[in-house]
Amino acid sequence: MGSNVSSVHDVPSSAETKNGLVVEMESRRQWRSLFDSMKSSNKLLVIDFTAAWCGPCKAMEPRVKEIVSRYPEAVFARVDVDRFMDVAGTYRANTLPAFVFVKRGEEIDRVVGAKPDELVYKIEKHRV
């Protein structure tokens, strides 16, 4: 079984999304492309705000990968707050890890902290 992290430079194809991948944001262009494409979709976008220095983020990573594999109908994007301070600022991702739920370009919910059960609950709540 391979990694659930994609480091593609463009928006994931529908096949990649159906495999339950986490799209690692590599550029602002990639972020903008993904975000803009999700505005016209009713799919749930889960933005995983993280940082290399964040211990709780690293502890959550295996759980996030497991959760991603259970919800292939959602799109998961990992955003490093140090690389994308503007995106983190837009979503007020001040405490990490932070998971922001977006539908049609609008924030609808969030989970702050290493709370895998709450993350699953909110994905279940918003995925349809």
Disulfide bonds with the S-S distance in Angstrom:
Cys54-Cys57 2.33
